[in-house]
Amino acid sequence: MKVIEVKDLAKTYYTPFGSIEAVKGISFEVEEGEIFGFLGPNGAGKSTTIMMLTTLLGPTRGTAKILGYDIVHQPNEVRRVIGYVSQDLTVDDTLTGWENMYLQGRFYHLPKDVIKQRSEELLKLLRLYERAKDKAETYSGGMRKRLDIAMGLIHRPKILFLDEPTLGLDVQTRQDIWEYVQKIRKENGMTIFLTTHYMEEADSLCDRIAIIDKGEIKALDTPRRLKDSIGGDLISLRISNDSPEQISQFLEKVKNLEQVKNITSQDGRYTIVASNAEKLIPVIFSIAYESNINISSITMKKPSLYDVYLAYTGREFRDEEGSKEDAMRIRRLVRRTR
Ligand SMILES: Nc1ncnc2c1ncn2[C@@H]1O[C@H](COP(=O)(O)OP(=O)(O)OP(=O)(O)O)[C@@H](O)[C@H]1O
């Protein structure tokens, strides 16, 4: 069953300095029980999309349905069936874990006994139960994020939206959060929609991934199939010759080999996409020898999501402006979690 249906969804921000087309008419569907990831660099349009789907922001164009409810015309129904954990923590530091859970439960008008029972369940699931009587200000950053997720689950949402759930957390805590997200899905049969700019997070956690760049979905599939879509292994090589003519003749010969699918170059590095790369490397060396080409380095690897991103967007997964914004956001989170 499709629980999220998005059709031609778009958002343009109008600012005194001009308009920004943050999301440019995207369409996709999410099946019940999936962990669905939105992967893209800073500024790609991930938060804008999640905010539209959680009814916090009106779209400029297009529609989306959450469990059949329209995000524009039935926002209250949508809010009842979803949980949303934003990038910013909603935890109140001056309250204990229990109190934070209680407050959240009251927002949803849940009876006291239900809040107590669900809080106990969730605090145990997210390994916070032992510290639930302590004030949140004594928690680590990872514990606060876990409490935030527990709070987002108190009304038993059918779909949980997580915006960059592990932003600014260390590697170990990040992996803990992944484990909890998988546990939540398993134990509650929930659908999870998350945004991330961490490749390994999307790879190990998501059933399917949409790669988003500059407000557009560039590719959407399972991590395995996305990687397979590259069409083979990747051989990366550097050449120390100076003559462009010599190099292009060499590359032409390599390109004509049956196993070679594609060759791209970036910053003086040539990337060859090929099947059976192990067997191809000696052949490349012998062509280089015949063509008087000096290979200064050569490596071989299976494609990663990073390579998929590169192949679909034609550029590196970085954004100078975005990384500044990201650093600021992490600093803000760190300050708050102190
Ligand atoms: N309130 C706003 N007003 C104007 N422009 C905005 C606003 N919010 C976001 N933008 C712009 O819209 C684009 C998409 O931003 P968005 O926050 O959705 O991206 P993102 O992929 O979630 O990145 P990040 O992880 O940095 O939040 C960016 O160019 C951003 O600067």
The ligand as a Gaussian input file, in Angstrom:
#p B3LYP/6-31G(d) Opt

LIG

0 1
 N       12.670000      30.300000       4.421000
 C       13.427000      30.367000       3.330000
 N       13.495000      31.490000       2.601000
 C       14.241000      31.560000       1.480000
 N       14.980000      30.543000       1.002000
 C       14.974000      29.396000       1.690000
 C       14.200000      29.246000       2.892000
 N       14.390000      27.992000       3.355000
 C       15.234000      27.379000       2.489000
 N       15.588000      28.227000       1.491000
 C       16.472000      27.908000       0.343000
 O       15.880000      26.838000      -0.367000
 C       16.881000      25.923000      -0.822000
 C       16.593000      24.531000      -0.249000
 O       16.752000      24.581000       1.164000
 P       16.441000      23.332000       2.125000
 O       16.648000      23.789000       3.530000
 O       15.140000      22.743000       1.768000
 O       17.592000      22.318000       1.694000
 P       18.150000      21.050000       2.437000
 O       18.454000      20.054000       1.384000
 O       17.231000      20.633000       3.519000
 O       19.495000      21.563000       3.075000
 P       19.872000      21.682000       4.616000
 O       20.235000      20.306000       5.019000
 O       21.010000      22.627000       4.587000
 O       18.648000      22.225000       5.329000
 C       18.213000      26.504000      -0.370000
 O       18.736000      27.241000      -1.441000
 C       17.833000      27.410000       0.780000
 O       18.758000      28.462000       0.918000

